[in-house]
């Protein structure tokens, strides 16, 4: 049985384990930020996806007025291709719309296979920007209109 729930501070070690396995694909976020998000000190949210009580993925999103942004999404390699990432993104998108967002986005390394996933989810690449110096990768900025309003 698949369950998606909001992560808590007790889930930090599980999230860290999943994140470390995908360290080359996801951006760096300091441990202190994870702790603050999971304790509710910031305006973000982290969802944990479990399959038969086994953690197989997470999604971290932040929210600002009118906009939601996915910071990281990770699904364990052996759990991919079963709509799990889709379910995580759908949960975050619904929360973003509930908070009044009109725009939902993410940044993705253009060298990753994940670009096809974002396009299939209805996101449009609107720009490219340089990534961090360590990986020297180009990031695609993806956006999707949600809710009932858009910025002019």
C-alpha positions in Angstrom: 0.0 0.0 0.0 1.3 3.4 -1.0 1.0 6.3 1.5 2.1 9.9 1.2 2.3 11.9 4.5 3.9 15.0 5.7 7.4 14.3 7.1 8.4 15.1 10.6 11.7 15.7 12.4 11.7 12.0 13.2 12.0 11.3 9.5 15.2 13.3 9.0 17.5 10.2 8.9 15.3 8.5 6.3 15.2 11.6 4.1 19.0 12.0 4.5 19.5 8.4 3.4 17.4 8.8 0.3 19.0 12.1 -0.5 22.5 10.8 -0.2 21.8 8.1 -2.7 20.8 10.7 -5.3 23.4 13.3 -4.3 24.7 13.8 -7.9 21.2 14.5 -9.2 19.8 16.9 -6.5 21.1 20.2 -5.3 22.8 20.8 -1.9 20.6 21.8 1.0 22.3 22.2 4.4 21.3 19.9 7.2 20.2 22.9 9.3 17.6 23.8 6.7 16.1 20.3 6.7 15.8 20.5 10.5 14.2 23.9 10.4 11.7 22.8 7.7 10.8 19.6 9.4 10.3 21.5 12.7 7.9 23.9 11.1 10.2 27.0 11.4 9.9 27.8 7.7 7.1 28.0 5.2 7.9 24.8 3.3 6.7 21.2 3.4 8.2 17.8 3.0 6.2 14.8 2.0 7.4 11.2 2.6 6.2 8.4 0.3 6.1 5.0 1.8 5.3 1.7 0.2 4.1 -0.9 2.7 5.7 1.3 5.5 9.1 1.3 3.6 10.2 4.9 2.7 10.9 5.1 -1.0 10.8 8.8 -1.8 10.2 12.4 -0.6 9.4 15.8 -2.1 10.5 19.1 -0.5 8.6 22.3 -1.7 8.7 25.9 -0.6 6.0 28.5 -0.9 6.0 32.2 -1.3 3.1 34.6 -2.2 1.7 33.3 -5.5 4.3 30.7 -6.1 5.2 27.1 -5.1 8.6 25.7 -5.9 9.9 22.1 -5.7 13.3 22.1 -4.2 14.0 18.4 -4.3 12.1 15.2 -5.3 13.7 11.8 -4.8 12.3 8.4 -5.5 14.5 5.4 -4.8 15.8 3.8 -8.0 14.1 0.5 -7.4 10.7 2.2 -6.8 10.6 4.3 -10.0 8.3 4.0 -13.0 5.2 3.3 -10.8 3.7 6.9 -10.6 5.3 7.5 -7.2 7.0 10.8 -8.2 3.7 11.8 -9.9 1.9 11.3 -6.7 4.4 13.3 -4.7 4.3 16.2 -7.2 0.5 16.1 -7.3 0.4 16.4 -3.5 2.7 19.4 -3.5 0.9 21.0 -6.4 -2.4 20.7 -4.5 -0.9 22.2 -1.4 0.6 25.1 -3.4 -2.8 25.8 -5.0 -4.4 25.7 -1.5 -1.9 28.4 -0.4 -3.1 30.6 -3.3 -0.3 29.9 -5.8 -0.8 30.6 -9.4 2.6 29.2 -10.5 4.4 26.0 -9.6 8.0 25.4 -10.6 11.3 23.6 -10.3 14.8 23.7 -11.6 16.2 20.5 -13.2 19.7 19.6 -14.5 19.3 19.4 -18.3 21.7 16.5 -18.3 19.2 14.3 -16.3 16.5 12.0 -17.6 14.1 13.8 -15.3 13.4 16.5 -17.8 11.0 14.2 -19.7 9.1 13.6 -16.4 8.6 17.3 -15.8 7.3 17.9 -19.4 4.9 14.9 -19.0 3.6 16.5 -15.8 2.6 19.6 -17.8 5.6 21.8 -16.8 7.1 24.0 -19.5 10.8 24.9 -19.6 10.8 28.7 -19.5 14.6 29.5 -19.1 18.0 28.0 -18.6 20.4 29.1 -15.9 23.9 28.1 -14.8 24.0 25.5 -12.0 26.6 25.2 -9.3 30.3 25.2 -10.0 31.0 21.7 -8.7 28.8 19.9 -11.3 29.1 22.6 -14.0 25.6 21.8 -15.2 23.0 23.9 -16.9 19.6 24.0 -15.2 16.2 24.2 -16.9 13.7 26.4 -15.1 10.3 24.7 -15.4 6.9 26.3 -14.6 3.3 25.2 -14.6 0.3 27.5 -14.2 -2.0 26.3 -11.4 -4.9 27.9 -9.5 -7.1 30.5 -11.0 -4.7 33.6 -11.3 -1.5 34.3 -13.1 0.9 37.1 -12.8 0.7 39.6 -15.6 
